[in-house]
Amino acid sequence: MAIEAELKAVVRDPEAVMHLLEKSHGPGRPEVYQDTYYDTSVGTLGAGDRELRIRTVHSDTDTRTVLTYKGARVDEASGSKPEHETRVGDAVAAHAIVRGLGYTPTIAFEKQCRNYGFEAGGYQMLATLVRVPELGGTTFIEVETAAASEAELADALAAIRAVLTTLGIDEADHTTELYTDAVAAAR
């Protein structure tokens, strides 16, 4: 079972963090994510701390759509979850299939992202600077990697914490608040 080991934080100085990332890892990939989250009519997935999402990613060079299922958290402090993800060839068909299975959209929103891929601490990392227009001018950073098992999760999270420290991100700025919850509260 692959676990998405991830930490998210509020970024107090986005320009400085972007400069550090670009100095160390080259220019980031700007992408816009269009996320739609689904659940049953009675909220079975959310009640079980699970997520079903269809994400369409737009970049300068392509558009791709990804179907993602996340299981319940295996680590409360980080919010890390088992994750299963696959690319789909037709976004319209993917939405129709999920709706046809009885799931309904619960929330949809846009994330403006700048992604940096690199290796650190023996893990392939993805650092993403994120702005969600509905959340005002706040910039977040997500750093993630894959842990092969729950036993490996602590080491993966330690490597992520080291990356965040090198970027000047204070532990006090870490958050486990979900974008879905923040956007819903903003609306």
Secondary structure, DSSP 4 states (H G I P E B T S, - for coil): --EEEEEEEEES-HHHHHHHHHHHH-S-EEEEEEEEEEE-TT-HHHHTT-EEEEEEEEESS-EEEEEEEE---SBTTTTBEEEEEEEES-HHHHHHHHHHTT-EEEEEEEEEEEEEEEEETTEEEEEEEEE-GGGTT-EEEEEEEEESSHHHHHHHHHHHHHHHHHTT--GGGEE---HHHHHHHH-
